[in-house]
């Protein structure tokens, strides 16, 4: 019985350590991404639900360059749903293709006069 208690204690300790490491990794990734978003004039908000995931809502008020999209590639690996909106930006078809290719795990939107459209199509959408 004592042996079983020790094993269960070790399992609990291991789980606590693993969860602490996971939390630190998730926070570090979010900090890097949020810093890059702020550098590019974007806004970000999230509804955290760690350890399962979160809902991220990101808004940019200008188009992003290829280098900026490269730096934001980590958005693809955030745990949860990532919604990225480009508000009142004139995006060329090439910019739309590049954004959808580089942010392939994100839901992309265009906001025109307060109305949200899926970036890949012209229909109104909700994140």
N, C-alpha and C positions, 0 to 999 in steps of 0.2 A: 504493500500500500504506500509506503514511504517513497519507494522508487517511482511509482506512478505520479505522485505529487511533485516530485522533482522534475520529471519529464514534462508534466503539464506546466510547471513554473518556467522551465526553459522555453517551451513553445510560446508562452505569453510574452516573455522577455524578447524573444526573437521577433514576434509580431509587432510589438511596440517599437523596437528599433527599426524594423523594415518600414513601418508607417511613418516614423519620424524622418527617415531618409527620403522617402517618397515625397512627403510634404515639403521638405527643403528643396528638392529638385524641381517640383512644380512651381514653388514660389520664385526660385532663381530664374526659371524660364520665363515666367510672367513678368518679372522685373526687367529682363532684357528686352522682351517684346514691347512692354509698355513704354520703356525709355525710347526705343526706336520710333514708335508711333508718335510720341510727343515731339521728337526731333523733326518729324516731317509735318508737323502742324495738325496732327490728327487728335481725335478724342477717343477714349476707350472707357467702357464700363463693363462690369461683369457681375453676374449673379453666381457666386461660388457655391459649389456643392461637392467639395472635396470629400472623399477620394474618387468619387464617380466621375466628375467633370464639372463643367461650368458653362454658362452661356455668355459669350463675349459679344459685345456690340461695339464696332469700331467705325468711326466716321472720318473720312478725309475730305478736305475742302478744295483740293487741287489734284491734278493727275500726278502719278508717281513715275519716276524714271526707272529704267531697268535696274540700276544699281540699288535704288531704294526698294524695289520689289525683291531683289536678291536678299537684302538684309531682313526683309519681312518674311522670308521663307519659313521661319520658325513658327509662323501662325498656323501652318499646316499640321504641326505636331502638337498643338495645344489639345488638352484633353477636354472634350465637350464640343459644343456648337459654336462656330466662329462666323459671325455675320459682319461683312465689311461693306460699307456704303460709301459711295463717292457722291458728295452733295454738291449740286449745281456746278458740276465740272463738264467740260466738253471733252468727252473721250472719243478718240478716233477708233475706227474698227480695229486697227493694229494694236492700240492700247488695250482695248477690250480683250482681244485674243491673248495678248501677253499677260494681262492680269489674271484671266481665267486659267491660263496654263501654269503660271507660277504659284497661284494661290488655289490650287486644285482641290484642297480639302475644305475650303471656305465657301460660304454662301455669299455671292457678290451681288450688290444692288447699286442702282443709280437713283439718286433723289433729284427730282426736277420739280421746282415750285411746290415743295412739300409733299409730293406724291412719290412713292417708292416703286421702282420697277426692277424686276430681275435683270441683272446685267446681260445675261445671255439672250434675253428676249425683250419684247416691248410691252409685255402685259404687267399690270399692277401686281405687286406682290407684298406679302408681309413677312418679316423676318421670323 
